[in-house]
Amino acid sequence: MERNDRKERTGVVISDKNSKTRIVKVLRSFRHSLYDKVIKRSTKYYVHDEKNESHIGDEVKISETRPLSKLKRWRLEQIVKKA
């Protein structure tokens, strides 16, 4: 039985200027421990897109992978929704 412990995230492509690289913004929300207010935070991930098929505004699913370059540790799995 094969276990897949790779993390997966869903986010929006905010840059497609580089060849085979996309910058994806992933939003997360959590509740503040003391004040109980919902807080939104975002993280930018450098994602490997082998076929250059995603573009700005696309909603994509990404998964963790081995280090591909200095900043790229994520790979494009699928395009959930086109812009």
C-alpha positions as semicolon CSV with decimal commas, in nm:
position;residue;x (nm);y (nm);z (nm)
1;M;0,000;0,000;0,000
2;E;0,146;0,331;-0,110
3;R;0,109;0,633;0,119
4;N;0,090;0,981;-0,025
5;D;0,197;1,227;0,244
6;R;0,243;1,517;0,004
7;K;0,068;1,838;0,099
8;E;-0,185;1,984;-0,142
9;R;-0,309;2,340;-0,168
10;T;-0,554;2,532;-0,387
11;G;-0,478;2,889;-0,491
12;V;-0,484;3,153;-0,764
13;V;-0,205;3,221;-1,015
14;I;-0,081;3,579;-0,964
15;S;0,219;3,570;-1,202
16;D;0,301;3,380;-1,522
17;K;0,594;3,589;-1,645
18;N;0,859;3,318;-1,597
19;S;0,889;3,018;-1,826
20;K;0,763;2,695;-1,659
21;T;0,717;2,880;-1,328
22;R;0,401;3,025;-1,177
23;I;0,353;3,218;-0,855
24;V;0,041;3,097;-0,675
25;K;-0,127;3,283;-0,388
26;V;-0,291;3,054;-0,133
27;L;-0,536;3,199;0,122
28;R;-0,588;3,047;0,464
29;S;-0,820;3,158;0,741
30;F;-0,802;3,078;1,109
31;R;-0,958;3,193;1,433
32;H;-0,751;3,406;1,671
33;S;-0,691;3,216;1,993
34;L;-0,763;3,506;2,229
35;Y;-0,997;3,740;2,041
36;D;-1,186;3,470;1,847
37;K;-1,182;3,678;1,527
38;V;-1,139;3,509;1,189
39;I;-0,810;3,620;1,033
40;K;-0,711;3,575;0,666
41;R;-0,347;3,526;0,566
42;S;-0,193;3,450;0,228
43;T;0,123;3,270;0,119
44;K;0,299;3,282;-0,219
45;Y;0,432;2,956;-0,362
46;Y;0,662;2,915;-0,662
47;V;0,511;2,634;-0,869
48;H;0,655;2,427;-1,155
49;D;0,427;2,427;-1,463
50;E;0,599;2,207;-1,723
51;K;0,366;2,287;-2,016
52;N;0,304;2,658;-1,938
53;E;-0,071;2,585;-1,938
54;S;-0,187;2,806;-1,647
55;H;-0,223;3,184;-1,662
56;I;-0,298;3,478;-1,432
57;G;-0,632;3,440;-1,252
58;D;-0,659;3,063;-1,292
59;E;-0,751;2,864;-0,983
60;V;-0,506;2,574;-0,954
61;K;-0,433;2,273;-0,735
62;I;-0,066;2,229;-0,638
63;S;0,122;1,957;-0,454
64;E;0,447;1,941;-0,265
65;T;0,747;1,787;-0,441
66;R;1,125;1,760;-0,414
67;P;1,322;2,087;-0,449
68;L;1,328;2,179;-0,819
69;S;1,524;2,505;-0,780
70;K;1,617;2,759;-0,514
71;L;1,253;2,854;-0,451
72;K;1,039;2,591;-0,628
73;R;0,911;2,312;-0,406
74;W;0,561;2,274;-0,553
75;R;0,425;2,124;-0,875
76;L;0,107;2,207;-1,067
77;E;-0,142;1,920;-1,038
78;Q;-0,446;2,055;-1,222
79;I;-0,627;2,370;-1,328
80;V;-0,949;2,380;-1,127
81;K;-1,103;2,686;-1,297
82;K;-0,983;2,900;-1,587
83;A;-0,981;3,279;-1,545
